[in-house]
Amino acid sequence: MKLSPYDVLIILVPLAFVLGISIYLKRYMRSVADFLAASRCAGRYLICTALAETGSSVMLLITALEVFSKTGFSLNFWNTARDIIFFFVAVFGLVVYRFRETRALTFHQFFEMRYSRGLRVFASFLAVFSGIFNFGVQPAVGARFFVYFCDLPRHMFIGPLQVPTYVVIMFVLMGISLYFALSGGQISVMITDCIEGVISGFFYLIIAIFIICTISVSQMHDALTSGVPGASFVDPFEIGGRQDFNGIYILLSIALSFYYYRGTAWQQGFAAAAKTAHEGRMAQILGNWRGYSYIAMSVLISIAAFTVLHHADFAPQQAMVRDGLATIDNAQLRTQMSMPMALGAFLAPGVKGCLLSILLFGLLAAQGVQLHGHGSTILQDVIMPLRKKPFEPRAHVRWLKVTVFCVAAFACFFSIIFKPVDYLVMIVALIGAIYLGGIGFVVWGGLYWKRGTNAGAWTAMIIGSSLGVTFNIVQQFWKPLAQWLAGVVSPGGAVGGFLAANPENCPFNGVQLSAFIAAVAGSSYVIVSLLTCRQPFNLDKMLHRGIYKLEYAAKVARPVRKNWLTRLLNIDENFTRGDKAITIGIVGWTVGLNVLAVGILLWTLFVGRLSEDWWFDYAMITSVWVCLVMAIITTIWFAIGVWKDLRSLFRQLDSVRREDADDGTVVKSEPGK
């Protein structure tokens, strides 16, 4: 499991290249708008590729591996419903398009435009509070991955002190991410993430080819069809018997994803950086194509790790994993690290370096984006609205960097003391609900509903955050709380029986608790808004539409000829012929896959159940082979698109007109005031 010299070179050479790029980019960071939104000069391929790279982080891979170790392919069929929903959300440009039309530099600047300065400050505080705790879980998870994957010593000496190795790695990786975020703000974060994404795309293909050539399909089949009766790893109609990842989990996760859509303010820099609202929308549409590359890689890696752990042909690797897991005391941590350790024991020199390079880049990208997002939110949306006097431009940038540094310091500290008590996907969901629990209808209502009110938004945010904090405390300290309550209530009552049946862990997982929070907070927004709305809000003014259209935005291309398809897909005059082809192509592809899924569902309901062998073949075709072919095409396609966008970005950054007043401050003349 040790790294070879080839692995080290594959990791260090691309990393040195990206560091060199970040040093070069410092010359373009000349204003607050540069730091926050790259002066709104980014093209679609640049945004799409950079955003996709943040999805390659160690945290997300471990989460995916952890879920796959318990479910295999059985959830994939049901995730089709999630895919089709968010595909059409992206096609229609929901939330993203209107947010870009507001010209807000940060997500919560829009809250001040739409609701009030007080809500902007409160929501920003919640976003930071929830976000940095959520972010704080991640650095240690990523560092531990590298320790166990590379079979590094669990402890090391720094002078006379013995410290855990993961702590040292965590500080080194955080330092690199911090440099990316501080050197050029959104410019360096976005461009380095984009370049990392292009490099990772080619590494994906190397890993995929190695796995296909090393593990036979029959070995994958034997491992994935080894589940006990009623809990198949491939049959989607046998998920009901699982405790956590079952049908309820699928329904709740889809509903929450739609409710939260674009409410995660840590991606606000990408939404604000687009050249135009249309470019931001196209970046979302292209994300559907770009996603095939990541799907092919993550699914193949999950299959490889699963097969190594469950197939008799890999007994030596299984022994290595057992020995490694024996050194871990925390039961939940052993669950998280079993699949990564299996990969470390299986991958060959060079290929292991490719995977580590991808995950290192993904970790740096995700950390850089979150450092930039949370740090800028603290200053822009908490401190600035409370100040009576704006910052001078240079001081403004300097304080932005200070807040980014403080976020990094807190994340490292919290990561050291936090102990996992649930699956990572559940932990992230519940911590995120402190902020996101109330955010859904506040965002959707703020952009699309004229009768949404400040009072309704305040009510939703307060209820969501209160329930979120309460449930997090209950879950983290369930055992002592259950013991204390058991001594207070009667053991013969319903509450006493419930506590006796669940003495160790909270019986409700993070997704279930998050759904309850969202339902209560979202309902309160609608009810209170209806009770308090006296005059509909002027959305046209906030979105710069109609008589409020900005002068430079008045000229558009020739009006598009409308037919049923262009109306359905909301294709307007901004779409070029190529844009229409990209959009209609992904529509046809996605709808075709979903029609197939509906046909399979109807067959199962009215004809009969399909065999495990059939489900295995279906999963391999739709989740591996098709995605792999698409990954090859999109890797080349997006590399060309990124090159063109980078050239355009540098030209615009050289010539764009910077304005000191463009610093995220909402003045009385702005829409919504």
C-alpha positions in Angstrom: 0.0 0.0 0.0 3.0 2.3 0.1 3.5 4.9 -2.6 6.0 4.3 -5.4 8.2 7.0 -6.9 5.9 7.1 -9.9 2.9 7.9 -7.6 4.9 10.7 -6.0 5.8 12.2 -9.4 2.2 12.0 -10.7 1.0 13.9 -7.6 3.7 16.5 -7.3 4.2 17.6 -10.9 0.6 18.6 -11.6 0.4 20.2 -8.1 3.5 22.3 -8.8 2.0 23.4 -12.1 -1.2 24.5 -10.5 0.7 26.3 -7.7 2.6 28.1 -10.4 -0.6 29.2 -12.1 -2.0 30.5 -8.8 1.2 32.7 -8.4 0.7 34.1 -11.9 -2.9 34.9 -11.3 -2.1 37.3 -8.4 -1.6 40.1 -10.9 -5.2 40.1 -11.9 -6.6 40.6 -8.4 -7.2 44.3 -8.4 -10.6 44.9 -6.8 -13.3 43.6 -4.5 -15.3 42.4 -7.5 -12.2 40.5 -8.6 -11.9 38.8 -5.3 -15.6 38.0 -5.0 -16.7 37.3 -8.5 -13.7 37.4 -11.0 -15.2 40.7 -12.2 -18.1 38.7 -13.8 -15.9 37.6 -16.7 -16.2 33.7 -16.6 -17.5 31.6 -19.4 -19.6 28.5 -19.2 -16.9 25.8 -19.6 -14.7 27.5 -17.0 -17.5 27.6 -14.4 -18.8 24.1 -15.2 -15.4 22.4 -15.0 -14.4 24.2 -11.9 -17.6 23.4 -10.1 -17.4 19.8 -11.2 -13.9 19.5 -9.7 -15.3 20.4 -6.2 -17.4 17.3 -6.6 -14.3 15.1 -6.7 -13.3 15.8 -3.1 -12.2 13.1 -0.7 -15.2 13.8 1.5 -17.7 13.1 -1.3 -15.8 10.0 -2.5 -15.7 8.6 1.0 -19.4 9.4 1.4 -20.2 7.6 -1.9 -18.0 4.6 -1.0 -19.7 4.4 2.4 -23.1 4.3 0.9 -22.1 1.9 -1.9 -20.6 -0.5 0.7 -24.1 -0.8 2.2 -26.3 -0.6 -0.9 -24.3 -1.5 -4.0 -26.2 -0.6 -7.2 -29.6 -0.9 -5.5 -30.1 2.9 -5.1 -29.1 3.8 -8.6 -32.4 3.0 -10.3 -34.3 5.3 -7.8 -31.8 8.1 -8.2 -33.0 8.4 -11.8 -35.9 10.4 -10.5 -33.5 12.8 -8.8 -31.5 13.1 -12.1 -34.5 14.0 -14.2 -35.8 16.6 -11.7 -32.5 18.4 -11.5 -31.8 18.1 -15.2 -34.9 20.1 -15.9 -34.2 22.5 -13.1 -30.8 23.2 -14.8 -32.4 23.5 -18.3 -34.9 26.0 -17.1 -32.1 28.0 -15.2 -34.2 28.0 -12.1 -32.8 30.2 -9.3 -29.4 30.5 -11.1 -30.8 32.7 -13.9 -32.7 35.1 -11.7 -30.0 35.3 -9.1 -27.5 36.4 -11.8 -30.1 39.0 -13.0 -30.1 40.7 -9.5 -26.3 41.4 -10.1 -25.7 40.5 -6.4 -22.1 39.8 -5.6 -23.0 37.4 -2.8 -26.0 35.2 -2.1 -27.1 37.2 0.9 -26.8 40.5 -0.8 -29.9 39.3 -2.7 -31.6 38.7 0.7 -31.1 42.4 1.5 -32.5 43.4 -1.9 -35.5 41.2 -1.5 -36.2 41.2 2.3 -34.2 43.4 4.7 -30.7 44.1 5.9 -31.4 42.4 9.2 -32.4 39.1 7.4 -29.2 39.4 5.3 -27.1 39.6 8.5 -29.0 36.8 10.3 -29.0 34.4 7.3 -25.4 35.1 6.7 -24.5 34.3 10.3 -26.5 31.0 10.1 -24.8 30.2 6.8 -21.4 30.7 8.4 -22.3 29.0 11.6 -23.7 25.9 9.8 -21.2 26.0 7.0 -18.0 26.2 9.0 -19.2 23.3 11.2 -20.1 21.3 8.1 -16.8 22.3 6.5 -15.1 21.5 9.8 -16.0 17.8 9.5 -14.1 17.6 6.1 -10.4 18.4 6.6 -9.9 15.4 9.1 -11.9 13.1 6.9 -9.7 13.9 3.9 -6.4 13.7 5.8 -7.4 10.4 7.4 -8.1 9.1 3.9 -4.5 9.8 2.8 -3.1 8.2 6.0 -5.0 5.0 5.6 -4.9 4.8 1.8 -1.1 5.2 1.7 -0.6 3.2 4.9 1.3 6.0 6.6 2.3 5.8 10.3 -0.6 6.7 12.5 1.6 9.0 14.6 4.7 11.1 14.0 7.1 13.2 16.1 7.5 16.9 15.8 10.4 17.6 18.1 9.5 16.0 21.4 5.8 15.9 20.6 3.9 12.9 19.2 1.0 14.0 17.1 -1.4 12.1 14.9 -0.2 12.0 11.3 -3.6 13.1 9.9 -3.3 16.3 11.8 0.0 17.3 10.1 -1.4 16.3 6.7 -4.6 18.3 7.4 -2.7 21.5 8.2 -0.5 21.1 5.1 -3.5 20.6 2.8 -5.4 23.4 4.4 -2.4 25.7 3.9 -2.4 25.0 0.2 -6.1 25.6 -0.1 -5.7 28.8 1.9 -3.1 30.0 -0.5 -5.3 29.5 -3.5 -8.2 31.4 -1.8 -6.0 34.3 -0.6 -3.7 34.8 -3.6 -6.4 35.8 -6.1 -9.8 35.3 -4.6 -12.4 33.9 -6.9 -10.1 34.3 -9.9 -7.5 31.9 -8.5 -10.0 29.6 -6.9 -12.0 29.2 -10.1 -9.1 28.9 -12.5 -7.0 26.5 -10.4 -10.1 24.4 -9.9 -10.8 24.4 -13.6 -7.2 23.4 -14.5 -7.3 20.6 -11.9 -10.6 19.4 -13.4 -9.1 19.1 -16.9 -6.1 17.2 -15.5 -8.4 15.0 -13.4 -10.5 14.2 -16.5 -7.6 12.4 -18.2 -6.6 10.6 -14.9 -10.2 9.3 -14.6 -9.8 7.5 -17.9 -6.5 5.9 -16.8 -8.1 4.6 -13.6 -11.2 3.3 -15.4 -9.1 1.4 -18.0 -6.9 -0.2 -15.2 -10.0 -1.4 -13.2 -11.6 -2.8 -16.3 -8.4 -4.7 -17.3 -7.7 -6.0 -13.8 -11.1 -7.0 -12.4 -13.3 -9.2 -14.6 -17.0 -8.6 -15.0 -17.6 -12.0 -13.6 -15.8 -11.1 -10.4 -17.8 -7.9 -10.1 -21.0 -9.9 -10.7 -20.2 -12.5 -8.0 -19.4 -9.8 -5.4 -22.5 -7.7 -6.1 -24.9 -10.6 -6.2 -23.6 -11.9 -2.8 -26.2 -10.0 -0.8 -28.5 -11.8 1.7 -32.1 -12.5 0.6 -34.2 -9.3 0.9 -31.2 -7.0 0.9 -29.8 -7.3 -2.7 -26.9 -5.1 -3.8 -28.3 -4.8 -7.3 -32.1 -5.2 -7.1 -33.7 -1.8 -6.4 -36.9 -3.4 -5.2 -35.2 -4.9 -2.1 -34.1 -1.6 -0.5 -37.1 -1.6 1.9 -35.4 -4.0 4.4 -32.5 -1.6 5.1 -32.6 0.5 8.2 -31.1 3.7 6.7 -30.8 3.6 2.9 -34.3 2.6 2.0 -37.3 4.0 0.1 -37.9 6.7 2.7 -34.3 7.8 2.4 -34.7 8.1 -1.4 -37.9 10.2 -1.2 -36.6 12.5 1.5 -33.2 13.1 -0.1 -34.8 14.0 -3.4 -37.3 16.4 -1.7 -34.5 18.0 0.3 -32.2 18.4 -2.7 -35.0 20.3 -4.5 -35.8 22.4 -1.4 -32.2 23.3 -0.9 -31.4 23.9 -4.6 -28.7 26.6 -4.9 -29.3 27.6 -1.3 -25.7 26.6 -0.5 -24.1 30.0 -0.5 -20.6 28.6 -0.6 -21.0 28.3 -4.4 -22.1 31.9 -4.7 -18.8 33.0 -6.3 -19.5 30.8 -9.3 -23.0 32.0 -9.7 -21.9 35.6 -9.6 -18.8 35.2 -11.8 -20.7 34.3 -15.0 -20.4 36.8 -17.9 -24.2 36.9 -18.2 -27.2 35.1 -16.7 -27.3 33.0 -19.9 -23.7 31.9 -19.5 -24.5 30.8 -15.9 -27.5 28.8 -17.1 -25.4 27.1 -19.8 -22.8 26.2 -17.3 -25.5 24.3 -15.4 -26.8 22.6 -18.5 -23.2 21.5 -19.5 -22.8 20.2 -16.0 -25.1 17.3 -17.0 -22.6 16.3 -19.7 -19.6 16.8 -17.6 -21.1 14.7 -14.8 -20.7 11.5 -16.9 -16.9 11.5 -16.4 -17.2 11.7 -12.6 -20.0 9.0 -12.6 -17.9 6.6 -14.6 -14.9 7.0 -12.3 -16.7 7.0 -8.9 -18.9 4.0 -9.9 -15.9 2.0 -11.1 -13.9 2.8 -8.0 -16.8 1.8 -5.8 -17.2 -1.5 -7.7 -13.5 -2.2 -7.4 -13.3 -1.6 -3.7 -16.5 -3.6 -3.1 -15.2 -6.5 -5.2 -11.9 -6.5 -3.4 -13.7 -6.7 0.0 -16.2 -9.4 -1.0 -14.6 -11.7 -3.6 -12.5 -14.7 -2.5 -9.9 -14.0 -5.3 -8.7 -11.0 -3.3 -8.1 -12.7 0.1 -4.5 -11.2 0.4 -5.9 -7.7 0.1 -8.7 -8.4 2.5 -6.2 -9.5 5.1 -4.3 -6.2 4.6 -7.6 -4.3 5.1 -8.5 -6.2 8.3 -5.1 -5.5 9.8 -5.4 -1.8 9.0 -8.9 -1.6 10.4 -7.8 -3.3 13.6 -5.8 -0.1 14.4 -9.0 2.1 14.4 -11.0 2.4 17.6 -14.0 4.3 16.3 -16.6 1.9 14.8 -18.1 4.5 12.4 -14.5 5.5 11.3 -13.8 1.8 10.5 -16.9 1.8 8.2 -15.7 5.0 6.5 -12.2 3.7 5.9 -12.8 0.1 4.8 -13.4 0.8 1.1 -10.5 3.4 0.8 -8.1 0.9 2.4 -9.3 -1.8 -0.1 -8.4 0.6 -2.9 -5.0 1.2 -1.5 -4.3 -2.5 -1.3 -5.5 -3.1 -4.9 -4.4 -0.3 -7.2 -1.1 -0.6 -9.0 1.8 2.0 -8.8 1.1 4.9 -11.1 -2.7 4.3 -11.0 -2.7 4.9 -7.3 -0.9 8.2 -8.0 -3.6 9.1 -10.5 -6.4 8.5 -8.0 -4.5 10.4 -5.2 -3.9 13.3 -7.6 -7.6 13.5 -8.5 -8.6 13.4 -4.8 -5.9 15.8 -3.8 -7.1 18.3 -6.5 -10.7 17.7 -5.5 -10.0 18.3 -1.8 -8.0 21.5 -2.6 -10.8 22.6 -4.9 -13.6 22.0 -2.4 -11.7 23.5 0.5 -10.7 26.6 -1.5 -14.3 27.2 -2.6 -15.6 26.8 0.9 -12.9 29.0 2.4 -13.7 31.7 -0.1 -17.4 31.4 0.2 -17.7 31.3 4.0 -15.0 33.9 4.5 -16.5 36.4 2.1 -20.0 35.8 3.6 -18.7 36.7 7.1 -17.4 40.1 5.8 -19.8 40.9 3.1 -23.1 39.8 4.7 -22.4 40.0 8.4 -19.8 42.7 9.1 -20.4 45.1 6.2 -24.1 45.6 6.7 -23.5 46.5 10.4 -20.8 49.0 9.6 -21.8 52.6 9.1 -18.8 53.4 6.9 -17.7 51.3 4.0 -14.2 49.9 3.8 -11.6 51.5 1.5 -11.0 49.1 -1.5 -7.6 47.9 -0.3 -8.7 47.5 3.3 -11.8 45.7 2.1 -9.7 43.1 0.2 -7.4 42.8 3.2 -10.2 42.0 5.6 -11.7 39.5 3.2 -8.5 37.6 3.4 -8.5 37.8 7.2 -12.0 36.2 7.4 -10.9 33.5 5.0 -7.9 32.7 7.2 -10.2 32.6 10.3 -12.5 30.1 8.6 -9.5 27.9 7.9 -8.2 28.0 11.5 -11.7 27.1 12.9 -12.2 24.2 10.4 -8.9 22.6 11.4 -9.7 23.0 15.2 -13.2 21.6 14.9 -12.0 18.7 12.7 -9.7 17.5 15.4 -12.3 17.4 18.1 -15.3 16.1 16.1 -16.2 12.4 16.5 -18.4 10.8 13.8 -21.6 9.2 15.2 -23.5 8.5 11.9 -22.9 7.9 8.2 -21.2 11.0 6.7 -24.1 11.7 4.3 -26.4 11.9 7.4 -24.0 14.0 9.4 -23.6 16.5 6.6 -27.4 16.7 6.1 -28.2 17.4 9.7 -25.4 20.0 10.3 -26.4 21.7 7.0 -30.0 21.9 8.1 -29.1 24.5 10.7 -29.0 27.0 7.8 -30.6 25.1 4.9 -33.7 24.0 6.9 -35.2 27.4 6.6 -33.6 28.6 3.3 -35.6 26.7 0.7 -38.8 28.7 0.5 -36.9 31.9 1.4 -34.8 31.5 -1.8 -37.6 30.2 -4.1 -40.2 32.6 -2.7 -37.8 35.5 -2.9 -37.1 35.0 -6.6 -40.5 33.8 -7.8 -43.2 34.8 -5.4 -44.3 38.5 -5.1 -46.1 37.8 -1.8 -43.2 36.4 0.1 -42.5 38.8 3.0 -39.7 39.7 5.4 -41.7 38.4 8.3 -42.2 35.0 6.6 -38.5 34.8 5.8 -37.5 35.6 9.4 -39.9 33.0 10.8 -38.6 30.2 8.5 -35.0 31.0 9.3 -35.5 31.1 13.1 -37.6 27.9 13.2 -35.2 26.1 10.9 -32.0 27.1 12.8 -33.5 26.4 16.2 -34.6 22.9 15.3 -31.3 22.3 13.5 -29.2 23.2 16.5 -31.5 21.2 18.8 -31.4 18.0 16.7 -27.6 18.2 16.2 -27.1 18.4 20.0 -29.5 15.5 20.6 -27.8 13.3 18.0 -24.3 14.0 19.1 -25.1 13.5 22.8 -27.9 11.0 22.5 -26.4 8.4 25.0 -26.1 10.7 28.0 -29.4 12.4 27.2 -31.2 9.1 26.9 -29.7 7.9 30.2 -30.8 11.1 31.9 -34.3 11.0 30.5 -34.6 7.3 31.4 -34.1 8.3 35.0 -36.8 11.0 34.8 -39.7 9.3 33.0 -41.6 6.2 34.0 -40.0 3.0 32.5 -43.4 1.6 31.8 -44.6 4.5 29.6 -44.2 4.9 25.9 -41.3 7.3 26.2 -39.5 5.0 28.7 -40.0 2.1 26.3 -38.6 4.1 23.4 -35.5 5.1 25.3 -34.9 1.5 26.5 -35.1 0.3 22.9 -32.6 3.0 21.7 -30.0 3.4 24.4 -26.9 4.0 22.3 -27.8 6.0 19.1 -30.6 8.3 18.0 -33.1 6.2 16.1 -33.7 9.0 13.6 -31.0 9.6 11.0 -29.8 13.0 9.8 -31.9 12.9 6.6 -35.1 12.2 8.5 -34.5 15.0 11.0 -33.5 17.4 8.2 -36.8 16.7 6.3 -38.8 17.4 9.4 -37.0 20.7 9.9 -37.6 21.7 6.2 -41.3 20.8 6.4 -41.9 22.9 9.5 -39.8 25.9 8.4 -41.1 25.9 4.8 -44.7 25.8 5.9 -44.1 28.7 8.3 -42.7 30.9 5.5 -45.9 30.4 3.4 -48.3 30.9 6.2 -46.7 34.0 7.7 -46.2 35.6 4.3 -49.8 35.2 3.4 -50.8 36.7 6.7 -48.4 39.7 6.5 -48.3 40.6 2.8 -49.8 44.1 2.3 -48.3 44.9 -1.1 -46.7 42.6 -3.7 -43.0 43.0 -4.1 -41.6 44.6 -7.3 -39.7 41.6 -8.8 -39.1 43.4 -12.1 -37.1 46.1 -10.4 -34.9 43.6 -8.5 -34.3 41.5 -11.6 -33.7 44.5 -13.9 -36.5 43.6 -16.2 -39.0 45.7 -18.3 -38.6 49.4 -17.7 -35.8 48.6 -15.2 -33.6 46.8 -17.8 -30.0 48.0 -17.6 -28.9 50.0 -20.6 -26.0 47.8 -21.7 -28.3 44.7 -21.5 -30.9 46.1 -23.8 -29.5 44.7 -27.0 -30.2 41.0 -27.6 -30.0 38.6 -30.5 -32.8 38.1 -33.0 -36.0 36.7 -31.3 -36.2 33.0 -31.4 -39.0 31.3 -33.3 -41.1 29.6 -30.7 -42.5 26.1 -31.0 -43.6 23.6 -28.4 -40.0 22.4 -27.8 -38.4 25.8 -27.3 -41.3 26.8 -25.0 -40.9 23.6 -23.0 -37.2 24.1 -22.6 -37.4 27.9 -22.1 -35.1 28.5 -25.0 -34.9 32.2 -25.6 -33.1 34.7 -27.9 -29.8 34.2 -26.1 -29.4 30.6 -27.3 -27.1 30.1 -30.3 -27.5 27.2 -32.6 -24.9 25.3 -30.7 -26.6 26.1 -27.4 -29.8 24.7 -28.7 -28.0 21.5 -29.9 -26.4 21.0 -26.5 -29.6 21.6 -24.6 -31.8 19.4 -26.8 -29.2 16.7 -26.9 -29.0 16.3 -23.2 -32.8 16.5 -23.0 -33.2 13.7 -25.4 -30.5 11.6 -23.7 -31.9 12.1 -20.2 -35.5 11.6 -21.2 -34.6 8.5 -23.1 -32.9 7.0 -20.0 -35.8 7.9 -17.8 -38.4 6.5 -20.3 -36.4 3.2 -20.1 -36.6 3.4 -16.3 -40.3 4.0 -16.3 -40.8 1.0 -18.7 -38.8 -1.2 -16.3 -40.9 -0.1 -13.4 -44.2 -0.8 -15.3 -42.8 -4.2 -16.3 -42.0 -5.0 -12.7 -45.5 -3.9 -11.5 -47.6 -5.6 -14.2 -45.5 -8.5 -15.6 -43.0 -9.7 -13.0 -39.8 -9.2 -11.1 -36.5 -9.2 -12.9 -33.6 -11.4 -11.9 -30.4 -10.2 -10.1 -28.4 -11.1 -13.1 -30.6 -8.8 -15.2 -30.3 -5.9 -12.7 -26.5 -6.3 -12.6 -26.3 -6.1 -16.4 -28.6 -3.1 -16.4 -26.5 -1.3 -13.8 -23.3 -2.0 -15.6 -24.6 -0.7 -18.9 -26.2 2.5 -17.6 -23.8 3.4 -14.8 -20.5 2.1 -16.3 -20.2 1.5 -20.0 -22.4 4.3 -21.2 -20.9 6.8 -18.8 -17.4 5.7 -19.8 -18.0 6.3 -23.4 -19.5 9.7 -22.6 -16.5 10.5 -20.3 -14.1 10.0 -23.2 -16.1 12.4 -25.4 -16.7 15.1 -22.8 -13.1 15.1 -21.5 -11.8 16.2 -24.9 -14.8 18.5 -25.6 -14.5 20.3 -22.3 -10.7 20.6 -22.4 -11.1 22.6 -25.7 -13.9 24.7 -24.2 -11.9 25.5 -21.1 -9.0 26.7 -23.2 -11.2 29.1 -25.1 -12.8 30.4 -21.9 -9.5 31.0 -20.2 -8.2 33.0 -23.2 -11.3 35.1 -23.1 -11.2 35.5 -19.3 -7.6 36.8 -19.4 -8.4 39.3 -22.1 -11.4 40.7 -20.2 -9.5 40.9 -16.9 -6.9 43.0 -18.6 -9.5 45.4 -20.0 -12.5 45.3 -17.7 -13.5 48.5 -15.9 -13.2 48.2 -12.1 -15.5 50.3 -9.9 -14.8 50.8 -6.2 -18.5 51.1 -5.6 -19.0 47.5 -6.9 -18.3 45.9 -3.5 -21.5 44.2 -2.5 -23.1 47.1 -0.6 -26.8 47.6 -1.1 -27.7 51.3 -1.5 -31.1 52.9 -1.5 -31.2 53.2 -5.3 -30.9 49.4 -5.7 -33.9 47.3 -6.6 -36.1 46.1 -3.8 -35.4 49.1 -1.5 
